[in-house]
Amino acid sequence: MTFTGNGPNATAHAPDGQKNGDLHRDYNDDRNAQSQDALYTTSNGVPMPHPYETQRVGENGPLLLQDFHLIDLLSHFDRERIPERVVHAKGSGAHGYYVTTDSLDDLCAADIFQKGKKCPITVRFSTVGGESGSHDCARDPRGFSVKFRTDEGNWDMVANNTPVFFLRDPAKFPHFIHTQKRDPATHLTGADDSTMFWDYLSQNPESIHQVMVLMGDRGIPDGWRFMHGYSGHTMKLVNKNGDWVYTQFHMKSKQGTKFITQADSATKSPDYAQKDLYNAIEKGDYPAWDLAVQTMTPKEAEELWEKQKINIFDLTHVWPQKQFPLRKIGEFTLNENVQNYFAEVEQVTFNPSHMIPGIEPSADPVLQSRLFSYPDTHRHRVGVNYQQLPVNAPRVPYRMANFQRDGNMAFYNQGSRPNYLSSIEPIQFRQRSVDLNKTHGHFSGEAIAFLSEIRPEDFNAPRTLWEKVFDDGARERFINNVSGHMSTCREKEIIKRQIGIFREVSEDLASRLEKATGVKGYPGIADLRFNGTHNGMAKAKSNRIANGMTNTVSISTTGNNGAPRAGTHKGITAR
C-alpha cells in the first residue's frame, strides 16, 4: 500500500472521458481494475488516509460512535456471508463459450442450435451433499450446471455427472438431502456415521441404480474436467412447425473420464478439483465438452414402457443408447477463470425453468418440482433481484422490460416506464413461437395422490451395471466401497435390508457384501415393507403399502407407475 497524496488519478476524468457528474461504478471496470489504479474510500466514496485508523476519546479512551469508517468496516464484515446452498454448497466455476457444430433446427426452434451460433457460458461444478468447506474428493454425485447466454435469453442446463438420481418422487428430496447432512443429535457427517444414509436407501429401494453408480468407480471423479454431464430429466424439443420430441441432454468430456479410488482420495487436498480446474485454465489447457442429445418420439416413449418397462419420466431409469443414439449438436470450452469467486461462482444461480423457445419441460415429477424449487432458493439466498447481478443477467440484443419492480437491491428498476400494461406508453411484444397447446395439451385427467412403487424392472439397469459393465476390479472396489461405508452404520437391521435390496440386483453381489460386512442380509425384498415406497414385489398384501398405510380408500400408485402408457399422447402417437 502506498500513500500518494491525492491518490492515483484522483482528479482525472474517467478513462472514456466522462466527467464527474456522469460517472457511476461500472461492473467490468471494477472487475478488471488493479489495486494500483484504485483509491481507498469508505463505502460512500469518501477517501480515507489509512484503513487501520480509529477515532477515540484521548490517547487511551473509548471509541467514538461517530467513526463511520470503523462502523462501516465492521458492519459490512458482519454481513459478508450469504446463506450457503442447501444442496451443492461446495463448488468451482469458470467462464467460456459454446458453439453449435451440427444444426438441430429439424427438431428444435431454439436459435442457438443453428450451425455456427455461439454464446458465452458460465459453468459451475459441485458436490451435492457436503458443506461449502467439504472435501472435493468426497464420494458423492457431482453437479454440472451450464448457463448459456443466448440471443433469446438465458438457458440453464442444471445437470449432474450421473444419468440417474436416488429418487423419482419429488417430496422425497428434502428427506434424502437431510440424510446427507449432519446428524441432528451428534452433529456428525456420514464420514463418521452413515446410519441415516443407509436407513433412507434401505427404505427407498428405487435408489439402487444411483447407489450402484455412486459406490462404483464413477463415485469419485478425478476433478471436474474428467467427467460427463447428464440432464437426467427428460425434456422436450419443439421445432418451428410445433412438432416435438422427448430428449435427454448429454455433455461428454473431451478429456475422457478418470476416477479416484477411495484409498487415493485420502491423499488429495480438500480443494483438489478447484485447484486442478483453475491451474489447467491458467496454463491454457482449456477443458471442453461435446453437447449431444438423445431423442424419442411420443409413440416410442409409450412403447418403451409397454415393451421394456422403461419410464422416461423416472429419474432412476436411463434411455438405452443403442436404441436412442447420441446426436452431437455442439461443444463448449472453458477458457476464463473467474476474477472474483464470490461474485462469479457463489452468486451465480442456475434454474431448470430457465428455458428458451424450443425447449420445454416434460411431465417428469422431480423436474416439475425443481422448476419451482430452484428459483425459490435463489430468491431466498441471493435476493429477489438475483437476475440483475452481472453473472446472472441475460445478454440479449434487445432492451429487456417487464413489470417486476422494486425489492431488495433493485438496480435495473426500469426507470420511469409504467409498471403495468399501459395503453399510454405501450411495451413491445414478440409473437409466440411455440404452440404450447400442441406441446403440452395432451394431458388430461383427474387429480390423484401418487407415490411410486418398486417393481422388478427397477433392478434391470443396476443388474446390467454389475454383470456387464463392471469388470472384476470394479466389482471388488465396489464391495470395498460399500462395506467400508457401511462400517459406520449403527444399526445391523439397516444393513440386512440393504443387502436384501442388493440381492435383487445379484446374488453374487449380496453374498460378497455379506462376507465383507459380516452381516447376513434378507433373501430379497418380497417379505419387506418400506416406509418410503410401495412394494410391488411383496408377497403379502400387508407389506405392499408404504409405511403400513391401509388401502381402504385407495392406493396411491398406478398400473403404469407414472410412465407414459399407450394412449397418453392423444392424437400425436402416429409420429
VMD Tcl script that draws the C-alpha trace (Angstrom):
set ca {
  {0.00 0.00 0.00}
  {1.36 3.43 -0.95}
  {0.21 6.88 0.14}
  {0.27 9.16 -2.89}
  {-1.21 12.43 -1.79}
  {-4.36 12.91 -3.82}
  {-4.23 9.27 -4.90}
  {-3.90 7.80 -8.39}
  {-5.63 9.95 -10.98}
  {-7.82 11.30 -8.20}
  {-8.89 14.42 -10.11}
  {-8.91 12.95 -13.62}
  {-11.97 12.18 -15.66}
  {-12.97 8.59 -16.38}
  {-10.89 6.65 -18.95}
  {-13.65 7.14 -21.54}
  {-13.68 10.91 -20.98}
  {-16.87 11.13 -18.96}
  {-16.97 13.93 -16.41}
  {-17.67 13.58 -12.72}
  {-21.40 14.20 -12.95}
  {-21.78 11.37 -15.47}
  {-19.85 8.79 -13.51}
  {-21.19 5.65 -11.85}
  {-19.46 2.44 -10.90}
  {-19.12 0.06 -13.80}
  {-19.05 -3.69 -13.19}
  {-16.46 -4.59 -15.79}
  {-14.22 -1.67 -14.87}
  {-14.37 -2.65 -11.21}
  {-13.83 -6.33 -12.00}
  {-10.69 -5.75 -14.04}
  {-9.10 -2.80 -12.21}
  {-5.80 -3.25 -10.40}
  {-5.30 -2.11 -6.80}
  {-2.71 0.40 -8.02}
  {-5.44 2.15 -10.02}
  {-7.91 2.43 -7.16}
  {-8.23 4.88 -4.25}
  {-9.11 3.72 -0.74}
  {-12.51 5.06 0.40}
  {-15.44 4.30 2.66}
  {-18.46 2.63 1.07}
  {-19.96 6.05 0.33}
  {-16.87 7.06 -1.64}
  {-15.05 9.26 0.89}
  {-11.25 8.89 0.66}
  {-9.50 7.80 3.85}
  {-5.77 8.06 4.68}
  {-5.40 4.62 6.31}
  {-7.68 1.58 6.82}
  {-6.44 0.82 10.35}
  {-7.11 4.20 11.96}
  {-9.89 4.64 14.52}
  {-11.33 7.60 16.40}
  {-11.22 7.52 20.22}
  {-11.50 9.84 23.22}
  {-7.98 10.97 24.02}
  {-4.95 8.77 23.65}
  {-6.35 5.92 25.78}
  {-10.12 6.43 25.87}
  {-13.11 4.57 24.38}
  {-14.01 4.55 20.70}
  {-16.39 7.08 19.16}
  {-19.68 6.03 17.59}
  {-19.22 8.85 15.08}
  {-16.31 6.92 13.49}
  {-18.25 5.90 10.39}
  {-15.16 4.42 8.80}
  {-14.84 1.83 11.56}
  {-18.61 1.21 11.86}
  {-18.86 0.88 8.08}
  {-16.00 -1.62 8.04}
  {-17.26 -3.82 10.89}
  {-20.95 -3.80 10.00}
  {-20.23 -4.86 6.42}
  {-17.79 -7.52 7.63}
  {-20.56 -8.94 9.87}
  {-22.71 -9.43 6.75}
  {-20.18 -10.79 4.27}
  {-21.69 -14.26 4.14}
  {-24.89 -15.16 2.38}
  {-26.58 -18.48 3.16}
  {-24.68 -21.32 1.54}
  {-26.57 -23.53 -0.84}
  {-28.52 -26.22 0.99}
  {-27.51 -28.57 -1.82}
  {-24.39 -28.24 -3.99}
  {-22.69 -25.92 -1.47}
  {-19.09 -26.83 -2.43}
  {-18.22 -25.93 -5.98}
  {-15.99 -24.36 -8.61}
  {-16.72 -22.35 -11.71}
  {-15.32 -20.83 -14.88}
  {-16.40 -18.96 -17.98}
  {-16.19 -19.93 -21.62}
  {-18.12 -20.21 -24.85}
  {-20.47 -22.60 -26.64}
  {-20.75 -23.14 -30.40}
  {-23.24 -25.23 -32.35}
  {-21.34 -27.51 -34.73}
  {-24.28 -29.52 -36.06}
  {-27.65 -27.90 -36.62}
  {-30.65 -29.16 -34.67}
  {-33.23 -27.00 -36.46}
  {-35.12 -30.06 -37.70}
  {-36.06 -30.80 -34.07}
  {-35.69 -27.53 -32.18}
  {-36.68 -23.93 -32.87}
  {-34.06 -22.50 -30.49}
  {-31.92 -20.01 -32.37}
  {-28.76 -21.15 -30.54}
  {-28.95 -24.54 -32.26}
  {-28.35 -23.09 -35.73}
  {-24.99 -24.23 -37.07}
  {-22.24 -21.78 -36.20}
  {-24.16 -19.93 -33.48}
  {-22.11 -19.06 -30.41}
  {-22.82 -17.75 -26.95}
  {-20.88 -17.06 -23.74}
  {-21.35 -19.52 -20.90}
  {-20.65 -19.91 -17.21}
  {-20.25 -23.38 -15.70}
  {-20.40 -24.37 -12.04}
  {-19.33 -27.82 -10.84}
  {-20.14 -29.03 -7.35}
  {-20.53 -31.89 -4.95}
  {-24.11 -32.47 -3.78}
  {-24.37 -33.20 -0.08}
  {-21.36 -31.56 1.53}
  {-20.94 -28.15 3.10}
  {-19.05 -25.29 1.45}
  {-15.83 -26.37 3.18}
  {-16.18 -30.08 2.49}
  {-13.72 -32.21 0.54}
  {-13.68 -32.13 -3.26}
  {-12.96 -35.87 -3.33}
  {-15.96 -36.99 -1.32}
  {-17.89 -39.96 -2.68}
  {-20.88 -38.01 -3.92}
  {-22.64 -37.14 -7.17}
  {-21.35 -34.00 -8.87}
  {-23.43 -31.10 -10.05}
  {-22.69 -29.85 -13.57}
  {-24.59 -26.65 -14.40}
  {-24.20 -24.53 -17.52}
  {-25.62 -21.06 -18.15}
  {-25.96 -20.49 -21.90}
  {-26.40 -16.74 -22.55}
  {-28.23 -16.98 -25.86}
  {-29.73 -14.24 -28.01}
  {-33.16 -15.40 -26.82}
  {-32.37 -15.28 -23.11}
  {-30.56 -17.48 -20.63}
  {-30.89 -21.24 -20.89}
  {-29.70 -23.06 -17.78}
  {-28.76 -26.73 -18.02}
  {-28.82 -27.94 -14.40}
  {-27.27 -31.38 -14.64}
  {-25.27 -33.99 -12.71}
  {-22.35 -36.24 -13.58}
  {-24.64 -39.29 -13.25}
  {-27.57 -40.03 -15.57}
  {-29.85 -41.07 -12.67}
  {-30.59 -40.00 -9.11}
  {-31.68 -41.55 -5.81}
  {-35.39 -40.77 -6.16}
  {-38.30 -40.27 -8.50}
  {-40.90 -38.88 -6.09}
  {-40.27 -35.14 -5.59}
  {-41.44 -34.96 -1.96}
  {-38.57 -37.29 -1.01}
  {-35.90 -34.79 -1.99}
  {-35.71 -32.78 1.27}
  {-35.78 -36.02 3.27}
  {-32.96 -37.53 1.27}
  {-30.78 -34.41 1.45}
  {-31.27 -34.29 5.23}
  {-29.65 -37.73 5.38}
  {-26.61 -36.26 3.61}
  {-26.16 -33.61 6.27}
  {-25.03 -33.76 9.89}
  {-26.91 -35.87 12.42}
  {-29.19 -33.54 14.44}
  {-28.02 -35.04 17.74}
  {-24.36 -35.99 17.26}
  {-23.63 -33.37 14.58}
  {-21.54 -35.98 12.77}
  {-21.36 -36.28 9.00}
  {-21.74 -39.50 7.06}
  {-17.99 -39.99 7.14}
  {-18.26 -40.88 10.85}
  {-21.86 -42.10 10.99}
  {-23.55 -43.44 7.85}
  {-26.71 -44.64 9.63}
  {-29.07 -42.01 8.21}
  {-27.76 -42.53 4.69}
  {-28.28 -46.31 4.64}
  {-31.54 -46.04 6.57}
  {-33.00 -43.91 3.79}
  {-31.66 -46.13 1.00}
  {-32.88 -49.32 2.66}
  {-36.41 -47.88 2.83}
  {-36.44 -46.50 -0.73}
  {-35.06 -49.25 -2.98}
  {-35.64 -47.32 -6.21}
  {-32.37 -45.59 -5.22}
  {-30.44 -48.76 -6.12}
  {-29.39 -47.63 -9.61}
  {-27.79 -44.44 -8.29}
  {-26.23 -46.38 -5.40}
  {-24.58 -48.70 -7.92}
  {-23.15 -45.71 -9.76}
  {-22.14 -43.83 -6.61}
  {-20.35 -46.75 -4.99}
  {-18.70 -47.69 -8.26}
  {-15.71 -46.05 -9.89}
  {-17.69 -43.01 -11.03}
  {-18.39 -42.11 -7.40}
  {-15.22 -40.01 -7.14}
  {-14.31 -38.42 -10.48}
  {-10.76 -37.16 -10.92}
  {-11.63 -33.48 -10.60}
  {-14.18 -31.57 -12.64}
  {-12.51 -31.90 -16.03}
  {-12.71 -35.68 -16.36}
  {-16.43 -36.33 -16.00}
  {-19.51 -36.25 -18.20}
  {-22.74 -34.38 -17.51}
  {-26.34 -35.57 -17.90}
  {-29.64 -33.74 -17.75}
  {-31.12 -36.88 -16.14}
  {-34.57 -35.44 -16.67}
  {-36.48 -35.85 -19.88}
  {-37.16 -32.58 -21.71}
  {-38.97 -31.68 -24.92}
  {-37.59 -30.22 -28.13}
  {-40.09 -28.27 -30.23}
  {-39.39 -27.30 -33.84}
  {-40.64 -24.32 -35.84}
  {-43.66 -26.34 -37.03}
  {-44.73 -27.09 -33.47}
  {-43.79 -30.76 -33.69}
  {-41.95 -32.09 -30.67}
  {-39.90 -35.00 -29.37}
  {-38.65 -36.03 -25.96}
  {-34.97 -35.51 -25.29}
  {-32.13 -36.11 -22.85}
  {-29.06 -33.83 -22.92}
  {-25.55 -35.22 -22.51}
  {-22.28 -33.35 -22.00}
  {-19.37 -35.60 -22.94}
  {-15.90 -34.70 -21.69}
  {-13.37 -34.27 -24.49}
  {-10.72 -35.11 -21.89}
  {-12.27 -38.52 -21.30}
  {-13.21 -39.73 -17.81}
  {-10.99 -40.63 -14.88}
  {-11.73 -41.69 -11.33}
  {-10.03 -41.65 -7.95}
  {-10.16 -44.70 -5.69}
  {-11.39 -44.45 -2.13}
  {-7.86 -45.03 -0.83}
  {-6.28 -42.44 -3.12}
  {-8.93 -39.83 -2.26}
  {-7.40 -39.52 1.21}
  {-4.15 -38.31 -0.35}
  {-5.76 -35.38 -2.18}
  {-6.14 -31.85 -0.87}
  {-9.63 -30.66 0.18}
  {-9.73 -28.31 -2.83}
  {-8.21 -30.78 -5.29}
  {-10.80 -30.27 -8.04}
  {-10.82 -26.48 -7.69}
  {-7.03 -26.34 -7.94}
  {-6.94 -28.69 -10.92}
  {-9.54 -26.71 -12.90}
  {-8.07 -23.29 -12.11}
  {-4.49 -24.28 -12.90}
  {-5.46 -26.01 -16.15}
  {-7.22 -22.89 -17.44}
  {-4.41 -20.61 -16.27}
  {-1.86 -22.54 -18.32}
  {-4.09 -22.71 -21.40}
  {-5.16 -26.33 -21.07}
  {-8.81 -25.47 -21.64}
  {-11.30 -28.24 -20.82}
  {-14.10 -28.85 -23.29}
  {-17.24 -30.95 -23.66}
  {-19.46 -32.07 -26.53}
  {-23.16 -31.31 -26.19}
  {-25.35 -34.13 -27.50}
  {-28.95 -35.27 -27.33}
  {-30.93 -38.46 -27.31}
  {-34.39 -38.07 -28.81}
  {-37.55 -40.14 -28.77}
  {-41.00 -39.66 -30.26}
  {-44.08 -39.78 -28.04}
  {-45.04 -43.10 -29.59}
  {-41.60 -44.54 -28.87}
  {-41.90 -43.37 -25.26}
  {-45.15 -45.27 -24.85}
  {-43.71 -48.38 -26.49}
  {-40.60 -48.19 -24.32}
  {-42.80 -48.52 -21.26}
  {-45.19 -51.10 -22.66}
  {-42.46 -53.39 -24.03}
  {-39.40 -52.75 -21.83}
  {-40.84 -51.12 -18.69}
  {-38.53 -48.11 -19.02}
  {-40.23 -44.94 -17.81}
  {-38.89 -41.75 -19.40}
  {-40.43 -39.68 -16.58}
  {-38.49 -41.68 -13.97}
  {-35.20 -40.16 -12.79}
  {-33.92 -43.61 -11.79}
  {-34.24 -45.01 -15.34}
  {-31.97 -44.44 -18.37}
  {-32.60 -44.47 -22.10}
  {-30.72 -47.30 -23.88}
  {-28.18 -45.63 -26.16}
  {-28.28 -48.49 -28.67}
  {-31.96 -47.72 -29.28}
  {-31.65 -43.96 -28.90}
  {-28.13 -43.00 -30.02}
  {-26.43 -39.75 -29.13}
  {-26.55 -36.94 -31.68}
  {-23.89 -34.27 -31.27}
  {-25.09 -30.70 -31.67}
  {-22.27 -28.56 -30.30}
  {-19.37 -28.14 -27.93}
  {-18.29 -25.78 -25.20}
  {-14.93 -24.76 -23.80}
  {-13.90 -23.17 -20.51}
  {-11.14 -20.65 -21.20}
  {-11.51 -18.00 -18.49}
  {-11.10 -18.24 -14.74}
  {-13.26 -16.03 -12.58}
  {-11.77 -12.81 -11.23}
  {-13.77 -12.95 -8.02}
  {-15.08 -16.25 -6.68}
  {-17.89 -14.79 -4.59}
  {-19.28 -12.54 -7.32}
  {-18.98 -15.07 -10.14}
  {-19.36 -18.51 -8.52}
  {-21.02 -18.13 -5.12}
  {-23.63 -15.73 -6.51}
  {-24.18 -17.45 -9.85}
  {-27.59 -19.10 -9.99}
  {-28.92 -21.87 -12.21}
  {-32.55 -22.63 -12.73}
  {-34.01 -25.55 -14.74}
  {-37.08 -23.43 -15.51}
  {-34.85 -21.02 -17.46}
  {-35.66 -22.39 -20.91}
  {-35.67 -20.67 -24.27}
  {-38.22 -21.11 -27.09}
  {-37.85 -24.62 -28.48}
  {-37.03 -26.29 -25.17}
  {-39.85 -27.33 -22.85}
  {-40.19 -29.46 -19.70}
  {-41.64 -32.95 -19.65}
  {-44.00 -34.38 -17.04}
  {-41.09 -35.82 -15.01}
  {-42.37 -35.06 -11.48}
  {-38.93 -34.38 -9.99}
  {-38.17 -31.94 -12.81}
  {-41.54 -30.29 -12.27}
  {-40.74 -29.73 -8.60}
  {-37.29 -28.32 -9.43}
  {-38.87 -25.77 -11.75}
  {-40.25 -24.18 -8.58}
  {-37.61 -25.03 -6.02}
  {-34.52 -23.62 -7.73}
  {-35.68 -20.02 -8.33}
  {-37.32 -20.05 -4.91}
  {-33.94 -20.92 -3.39}
  {-32.20 -18.11 -5.30}
  {-34.73 -15.50 -4.17}
  {-34.11 -16.53 -0.58}
  {-30.34 -17.00 -0.77}
  {-29.25 -14.20 -3.11}
  {-32.33 -11.96 -3.24}
  {-35.42 -11.36 -5.31}
  {-33.40 -9.41 -7.88}
  {-30.74 -12.12 -8.26}
  {-31.02 -12.00 -12.05}
  {-29.82 -8.39 -12.07}
  {-26.37 -9.46 -10.88}
  {-23.94 -9.34 -13.83}
  {-23.08 -13.05 -13.63}
  {-26.77 -13.96 -13.86}
  {-28.05 -11.23 -16.19}
  {-29.09 -12.16 -19.75}
  {-27.11 -10.70 -22.66}
  {-29.76 -10.27 -25.31}
  {-29.81 -7.97 -28.39}
  {-32.94 -6.15 -27.23}
  {-33.79 -3.94 -24.28}
  {-35.49 -6.10 -21.65}
  {-38.62 -4.89 -19.89}
  {-41.32 -6.38 -17.69}
  {-43.46 -5.39 -14.73}
  {-41.26 -6.72 -11.96}
  {-40.27 -3.78 -9.80}
  {-38.55 -2.89 -6.56}
  {-37.49 -5.46 -3.94}
  {-34.11 -5.60 -2.24}
  {-31.22 -4.27 -4.31}
  {-33.27 -3.26 -7.34}
  {-30.66 -1.78 -9.66}
  {-32.23 -2.08 -13.09}
  {-35.64 -0.83 -11.97}
  {-36.75 0.22 -15.47}
  {-36.74 3.96 -14.98}
  {-40.00 5.87 -15.32}
  {-41.64 3.31 -17.58}
  {-45.16 2.23 -16.49}
  {-45.20 -0.67 -14.04}
  {-48.42 -2.00 -15.55}
  {-49.64 -2.83 -19.05}
  {-50.17 0.71 -20.26}
  {-52.05 1.96 -23.33}
  {-50.40 5.36 -22.94}
  {-46.83 4.06 -23.19}
  {-47.25 0.56 -24.62}
  {-44.50 -2.01 -24.38}
  {-43.44 -4.08 -27.39}
  {-44.17 -7.79 -27.76}
  {-42.81 -10.62 -29.85}
  {-45.14 -13.13 -31.48}
  {-45.40 -16.56 -29.86}
  {-43.03 -19.06 -31.48}
  {-44.10 -22.25 -29.65}
  {-47.63 -23.65 -29.65}
  {-47.95 -24.68 -26.00}
  {-51.36 -26.24 -26.61}
  {-49.80 -28.58 -29.13}
  {-46.73 -29.21 -26.99}
  {-48.42 -29.91 -23.66}
  {-52.11 -30.18 -24.49}
  {-52.32 -33.99 -24.46}
  {-52.52 -34.12 -20.65}
  {-55.95 -34.52 -19.13}
  {-57.30 -36.35 -16.10}
  {-58.46 -36.18 -12.52}
  {-56.29 -35.15 -9.58}
  {-54.83 -38.21 -7.84}
  {-52.48 -38.99 -4.95}
  {-49.33 -40.67 -6.26}
  {-46.35 -42.49 -4.78}
  {-44.20 -44.75 -6.92}
  {-43.87 -48.49 -6.44}
  {-40.75 -50.65 -6.54}
  {-41.01 -53.28 -9.27}
  {-38.75 -55.87 -10.92}
  {-37.87 -53.55 -13.80}
  {-36.18 -51.17 -11.36}
  {-33.38 -53.71 -10.94}
  {-32.68 -54.30 -14.65}
  {-30.24 -51.44 -15.21}
  {-28.39 -51.98 -11.89}
  {-28.04 -55.67 -12.77}
  {-26.56 -54.73 -16.15}
  {-24.05 -52.49 -14.40}
  {-22.92 -55.29 -12.10}
  {-22.87 -58.12 -14.64}
  {-21.86 -56.42 -17.90}
  {-20.34 -53.01 -17.22}
  {-18.19 -53.58 -14.13}
  {-15.08 -55.68 -14.62}
  {-13.59 -57.83 -11.86}
  {-11.56 -54.96 -10.45}
  {-14.55 -52.63 -10.46}
  {-16.68 -55.21 -8.63}
  {-14.02 -55.66 -5.97}
  {-13.71 -51.90 -5.48}
  {-17.49 -51.63 -5.29}
  {-17.71 -54.20 -2.48}
  {-14.91 -52.46 -0.60}
  {-16.56 -49.06 -1.05}
  {-19.97 -50.23 0.16}
  {-18.74 -52.32 3.07}
  {-16.35 -49.59 4.15}
  {-19.14 -47.02 4.11}
  {-21.47 -49.39 5.97}
  {-18.88 -49.87 8.73}
  {-20.11 -46.70 10.45}
  {-23.79 -47.66 10.26}
  {-25.02 -48.24 13.83}
  {-27.99 -50.50 13.01}
  {-27.49 -54.01 11.62}
  {-31.16 -54.18 10.59}
  {-30.49 -51.41 8.09}
  {-27.58 -53.34 6.58}
  {-29.70 -56.52 6.41}
  {-32.39 -54.64 4.48}
  {-29.91 -53.03 2.12}
  {-28.23 -56.36 1.37}
  {-31.71 -57.71 0.62}
  {-32.12 -54.91 -1.95}
  {-28.70 -55.69 -3.44}
  {-29.76 -59.35 -3.67}
  {-32.48 -58.32 -6.15}
  {-29.64 -56.99 -8.32}
  {-27.37 -60.03 -7.98}
  {-26.92 -62.93 -5.60}
  {-23.18 -62.68 -6.22}
  {-23.18 -59.03 -5.14}
  {-25.20 -59.73 -1.98}
  {-23.09 -62.73 -0.99}
  {-19.89 -60.74 -1.33}
  {-21.33 -57.97 0.82}
  {-22.38 -60.45 3.49}
  {-18.84 -61.75 3.63}
  {-17.34 -58.24 3.70}
  {-19.70 -56.87 6.38}
  {-20.24 -60.00 8.45}
  {-23.98 -59.37 8.29}
  {-26.46 -61.87 6.85}
  {-28.91 -59.98 4.68}
  {-32.52 -60.69 3.82}
  {-33.19 -63.11 0.96}
  {-34.72 -60.31 -1.12}
  {-37.45 -57.71 -0.71}
  {-40.52 -59.95 -1.09}
  {-41.05 -60.05 2.67}
  {-40.11 -56.42 3.37}
  {-42.29 -53.37 3.84}
  {-40.81 -49.96 3.09}
  {-41.68 -46.68 4.73}
  {-40.96 -44.66 1.58}
  {-42.09 -46.79 -1.35}
  {-44.90 -49.17 -2.19}
  {-43.51 -52.69 -2.60}
  {-44.87 -54.14 -5.82}
  {-42.80 -57.28 -5.23}
  {-44.26 -58.06 -1.79}
  {-45.77 -61.49 -1.20}
  {-48.19 -60.32 1.48}
  {-50.70 -57.53 0.94}
  {-49.75 -56.08 4.32}
  {-46.24 -55.41 3.04}
  {-47.23 -53.77 -0.23}
  {-48.43 -50.40 1.01}
  {-45.75 -47.92 2.07}
  {-45.44 -47.10 5.74}
  {-48.19 -49.50 6.74}
  {-50.91 -47.39 5.23}
  {-54.18 -49.18 4.53}
  {-55.90 -49.05 1.18}
  {-59.45 -48.87 2.46}
  {-59.97 -45.73 0.39}
  {-57.41 -46.00 -2.41}
  {-53.79 -46.87 -3.00}
  {-51.55 -44.03 -4.17}
  {-49.92 -45.91 -7.01}
  {-50.98 -46.68 -10.56}
  {-50.55 -49.51 -13.00}
  {-48.14 -47.51 -15.15}
  {-46.09 -46.22 -12.18}
  {-46.26 -42.72 -13.67}
  {-44.98 -43.73 -17.11}
  {-46.48 -42.62 -20.45}
  {-48.63 -45.67 -21.17}
  {-50.23 -46.37 -24.55}
  {-52.70 -43.63 -25.39}
  {-51.07 -40.98 -23.21}
  {-50.26 -38.73 -26.16}
  {-53.70 -38.32 -27.64}
  {-53.76 -37.51 -31.32}
  {-49.99 -37.47 -31.79}
  {-48.86 -41.08 -31.28}
  {-48.79 -41.73 -35.02}
  {-45.50 -39.82 -35.34}
}
mol new
graphics top color blue
foreach p $ca { graphics top sphere $p radius 0.5 }
foreach p [lrange $ca 0 end-1] q [lrange $ca 1 end] { graphics top cylinder $p $q radius 0.2 }
display resetview
